[in-house]
Amino acid sequence: MPSINDRGKPQTGLHISVIGMALYRMLKKAGLPFGMAALAAAGVMYGYGGMAGWGVSVRRAVLMFLLFLGAQVSGRSYDTFCALAFAAVALLWKNPCLFWDAGFRFSFVAILGVVWVGQSISYEKKGIGALRGKIFAASAVWFTTLPLVAWYFYEIPVYAVFVNLLMLPMMGVLLGFGAAGGMVGLLSLPLAKGMLFPCRILLFMGKHICALAGMLPGAMWIVGRPQCWQIAVYYAFLGAGTCLVHRQREQREREKEHGRRAEQKSGGHPGVFLAALLLLAVLGVPRSGEAELDMLDVGQGDGCYLQTKEGYHLFVDGGSSNVGKVGTYRILPFLKYKGVKKIDCWVVSHTDEDHISGLREILSSGYPVEYLAVAEQMPRDENWEELEALAEDAGTKVVWLGRGDIWHFGKATFTALHPGETEDAFGGQSVDKNEESLVLFYQEDDFAGVFTGDIGAAQEEEILTWLQKTKTGADVQKIDFYKAAHHGSRYSNSTGFLETLAPEIALVSCSRTNRYGHPSKEAVGHMQQAGSQVYYTMESGRLCVKKTDGQAVCRGYLEEKEQWWQ
């Protein structure tokens, strides 16, 4: 069955079983003794496994095939469960760390789905019953591997089971022509190309079938990484449901053997359908509401995710100057990992590349963003025009914030602290974009913090002057977290500004290899002087801030990973 090896390349063990069995039976029909036919088939498949690169799935399939041949030669019965268990023990004996390998898990769980679930709910071999049995057997792999798909990819392909039903009939033809073309290619390459032409057609059809399925509404269901209890409950329900259906099937067979009419029990197909919905619902259980700030490791750039207690999902900036495809490979996977199906508001402090490059990718991907928040005085440059066009195409509404504006998300609020009015802002040429960064004060109950963009010391002084004149100034003190201005630049993060805010935690987003000298010793010293604990993405990876027992606590991804291994 399909899986992924250590290098991320697709591997499959299905062709090992199909081609090996076909070769063994062909040799027997040709008149070879059992032992010689088995030895020849084993040698060919072992060599084929070497050509395929000995991925986890290939090693599992070859081991099981060798056990099958051994059973045939010795006259013993072959049990798939025993063969599967032997293959697992043999692989783990050599390398116990394979247990955490995605390819290992997908390969063995998929075979369990085929053998255990698929056979337990199979039906008659003719007519409608045979078609129904094939549908349930094909669905068995999908349902069995569903938690693994959610665990590794954080989303579920809703139409995958139907795509499998369309693709499976092609596999036999594809393998047949492929094997024949490979053998003929040893004698005549032009003739082999002709024999492999049907394979090209089938692969072309398969590619476009998958693409069309992905374009359907609701094709991907974002569920986030499930928790261990969800996976345990899922498999418990799946096992119980499978056993129940299997018992009903055995009872009907016994009734047929005694010449009695087998009655269809209630809880048959509708019961299976309802059980399937229940299993899916288990993986889709929403996470508990808890205020949380995550500063992502985007290299030299900014990207902060904010979740409110009431379940609003907010994001501030999102870009990098030294990490390519940061939106596709860092920001979007993180959002799916958290089970975030859409962003309610995405704040853009300013339009430098290291703050918006990932956001452009997000908008282009079709991931839903409801609102885009920008400063009224933000310079309208080429970057903004491109971003505005992407937002319009994506159906994202743009909201302009001026100093003193308050945006409510339930009990949570964003208050704009900067910029004020600037005469040259709309020209976009004579205004420094860093200086015109949108600065926001976030507050929800006892959880509060400031997002500073890339402002400098002069703008920090201007904010303090404005705060002294308004009642907002009383709230913007002793905050829980502070997003270091301009990645910890020496020309920002002034002493007076930090001592007024007095943040418990200061977060610095920067790359270990940057040419700007971020963060500077002066800026870090000012943060520490203000009584802040300073954390860096370049050292800890993703930073997560939560309020625990009335105190802000920050945990780094790399530190958590190290503690887990220890």
Secondary structure, 3 states (H helix, E strand, C coil): CEEECCCCCEEECHHHHHHHHHHHHHHHHCCCCHHHHHHHHHHHHHHHHHHHCCCHHHHHHHHHHHHHHHHHHHCCCCCHHHHHHHHHHHHHHHCHHHHHCHHHHHHHHHHHHHHHHHHHCCCCCCHHHHHHHHHHHHHHHHHHHHHHHHHHHCEEECCHHHHHHHHHHHHHHHHHHHHHHHHHHCCCHHHHHHHHHHHHHHHHHHHHHHHHHHHCCCCEEECCCCCHHHHHHHHHHHHHHHHHHHHHHHHHHHHHHCCCCCCCCCCCHHHHHHHHHHHHHHHCCCCCCCCEEEECCCCCEEEEEEECCCCCEEEEEEEECCCCCHHHHHHHHHHHHCCCCCEEEEECCCCCHHHHHHHHHHHHHCCCEEEEEEECCCCCCHHHHHHHHHHHHHCCEEEEECCCCEEEECCEEEEEEECCCCCCHHHCCCCCCCCCCCEEEEEECCEEEEECCCCCHHHHHHHHHHHHCCCHHHHCCCCCEEECHHHCCCCCCCHHHHHHHCCCEEEECCCCCCCCCCCCHHHHHHHHHCCCEEEEHHHHCCEEEEEECCEEEEEEHHHHHHHHHC
